[in-house]
Amino acid sequence: MRPKTEQLDDGHRWLRIADPTWNDPLDPTFAAEFGGRWNPPGGHPTLYLNEDIVTARLNLRAWSANWPWEPEDLRPEHAPVLVEATLPRDQTVADAHTPAGLKALGLPASYPQHANGRPVGHGTCQPIGTAVSEHGLRGIRARSAQTPLGAGRELAWFPASQRSKARLVSIRTFNDWYWS
């Protein structure tokens, strides 16, 4: 595999949905332990981020899918917050959103779905994420898996080392980010 690469814009404010009780919402070790779309359980540290507010709202729907209530029913003090963060400069990542980028990673042109409409699962994406990390790239910028047509962009960021950290810019309350 030869990933198509791209350089992330320095200073971009990436967004992460977080439980207000989390000690460090920008800690990538949780996903390293439990796994995610682009990293297997016990794999490399990964911080999952949204590129924009619309994608964050879509991901909240997935995050809350098994709740017995809708996000709109939550009291603001118990509702998820939105963490804004920047990444270290000069981050080169794999492209998983353009036709050429998807092809280079061995993903279908219809990603996040197969041509037959079935979702492309974690079992397909995790080995790709591992290979991208082993290539020394800092992550994967992908079409959002929360929409059938892949609208929106997500980033699975792979820190270069334990010292490589996302920098907290702000934390927005649910009423501030969800309804705006």
C-alpha positions, -999 to +999 in steps of 0.1 A: +000+000+000+012+035-009-011+060+008-018+093-009-007+119+016-018+154+024-006+181+048-031+193+074-036+230+078-015+243+107-037+260+133-070+243+122-094+239+151-104+203+153-134+192+173-140+164+197-172+154+214-165+147+251-182+137+283-178+167+306-165+144+334-134+132+314-101+142+329-084+147+296-107+147+265-076+149+242-060+117+256-054+093+227-046+063+249-083+053+254-086+045+218-053+027+219-067+004+246-102-002+232-097+004+195-117+025+170-124+026+133-087+031+123-069+014+152-074-021+167-077-027+204-042-026+220-029-008+189-014+027+184-027+058+203-054+075+182-073+107+188-106+109+168-116+144+157-142+161+136-132+187+110-163+208+114-194+213+136-218+195+112-197+164+113-195+167+151-233+168+153-235+137+131-211+119+153-230+128+184-260+109+169-238+078+166-222+083+200-257+085+217-274+058+196-278+034+225-289+060+250-326+057+262-331+094+253-321+119+226-293+144+231-319+172+230-334+157+262-303+161+283-299+188+309-270+211+298-248+202+327-249+165+318-247+169+280-216+163+259-192+192+255-173+201+223-135+204+227-117+226+202-080+217+197-051+223+175-025+198+165+013+202+163+026+218+131+034+199+099+012+169+102+012+146+071-017+122+070-032+097+046-061+108+024-092+086+027-117+111+012-107+116-025-111+089-051-074+086-055-068+085-018-094+058-013-080+037-041-045+040-027-057+026+006-077-002-010-110+012+000-141+013-023-148+045-041-181+045-023-165+046+011-179+048+039-201+021+022-194-008-001-210-006-036-239-027-023-247-002+004-232-021+034-210-001+057-173-005+055-165-019+089-138-015+115-123-048+105-115-034+070-102+000+083-081-011+113-054-028+093-052+002+070-048+025+100-020+003+114-002+003+080-006+041+077+009+045+112+037+021+104+044+043+073+051+071+098+021+092+088+003+111+115-032+099+108-060+095+083-083+122+071-114+104+060-150+108+048-173+107+078-186+072+084-218+087+099-233+096+065-240+072+037-225+095+011-195+104+033-202+141+038-180+157+064-145+149+073-130+131+103-095+128+114-079+098+132-047+114+145-017+093+155+006+112+178+043+109+169+053+102+205+040+106+241+052+142+240+032+150+208-001+164+221-032+181+208-035+215+224-068+225+240-082+257+226-116+258+243-144+237+256-179+246+244-210+237+264-237+217+247-261+246+244-233+267+228-223+241+201-253+218+195-279+245+190-257+271+172 
